Amino acid sequence: MKIIVASYQCESNSFASYHPKKSDFEYFKGDDIFKKLVVKEIFESYGHTVIPSIYAVALPSGTVERDINEYYTEQIFDTVRENSDADAVYIFFHGSMEVEQIGSGELYVLKEIRKILKKQDALIAISLDAHANITNELCDYADIISGFKTVPHTDQAECQKRAAEALCYCLENSVKPYSYMQRVPFLLKNDTLQTAYEPLKSLISLTEEQEKKADILCANLFLGHCWIDAPNTSASTVVTALDYEKAKTLAKELALKLWNTRRDYKFLIEAEESEECVRRALEGNEKRIFITDSGDNTTAGAEGDRTEILNLFLKASPKKRVCVAGITDFHTVNTCWDMPDGEEIWLDKFGALGKIKSHGEILGWTKEIIGKSLTVRFGNVDAVFTELRSAFIEKGNFDAAKVALSDYDIVVVKLGYLFTELKPFADRELFALSEGASCVELSKLGLKRIIRPMFPLDEFEFNP
């Protein structure tokens, strides 16, 4: 049997001004997509013919413009047109892509594929991020839906494999699965929702127990993505089963359990306004303190160009060694790039005299080199400027930028929760409740298109 494989992902942020360009997508075509996707061996082990399309994945950004969306989706549709007799399609999406004038990017792709496929019983399986905003119609077009079970995300490969195995099972046994979605009307601070801790830890374990049953293929909790102002923005549960009523019943049971935990999510670390985080970091006795600039979190689609926390440290003239990484500033990087290390420069935007410390590189989401960085030293404060948005999520990002993470007492990164790879370097973590496109305070976002009532903006009863 023939299975078409593709991936098209960009987590959107309605409040970010930067819309992704072609250059922002890591792109592969044909067999090269399997440098990133892990499903080929599974499909081939069952004797199926694999038809690769494209892999196009971008760092979270603003909403996707129609011409960019068309550029990538038409390549997927061309593959489907050329293989319209395919028995199945597998796509690795994000689940929270918002396309200008279209809405859900994932739903658009699925609808178009269904129009092209000749076989009415052709199966479509998809994998989704745990922060997917599921549309009401998604289950009308996708037969098998598998979501991440970890936040921070560490099980992308397992999620792909689960969908692939479920798809092969259905093809081998000539059965049609059913997926049922139950919306859960809450929209919580994403950074409080971590699966290694209760109450999500037990809820995820429950989904794993359900998936051990022969007739339950996938049981998912989707936690929603609060920075998209759209009707499908909320948490949800989705179950794929061999029996429709079982899928429906379990999805509703999981939804009620998830709803009942809505008041239990708290920040796991100190979460304070930026000024207070800076004060605590300067007064702290720990060897290395991290501050996450949550309102300008590039992994949530923000621009990464805000300088509020850097300015606070410059004003403080600290005795501790501080690194702020990385601030998106194309102009500073490229204007000063030809200056040698050690040369003094005056930066008007800070009203401060700095000295070029190092010329480096920035890494993309999948660790490829995507541009240049320039580190400028202001007394004991080093600022890593990047010509493109970048997420400093591990030591390798600092190494590429030619700054030694171990040299600093305080490190500021533009994240929400600290990524797992950085935790060994942090003796203390502070979560700055800063302003920006990824501000975690729902009441400040001005959400207008979400379906109300929505907790915590509203108090109400919910019975799925």
Order of alpha helices (4+ residues) and beta strands (2+ residues): beta-beta-beta-alpha-beta-beta-alpha-beta-beta-beta-alpha-beta-alpha-beta-alpha-beta-alpha-beta-beta-alpha-beta-alpha-beta-alpha-beta-alpha-beta-beta-beta-beta-alpha-beta-beta-alpha
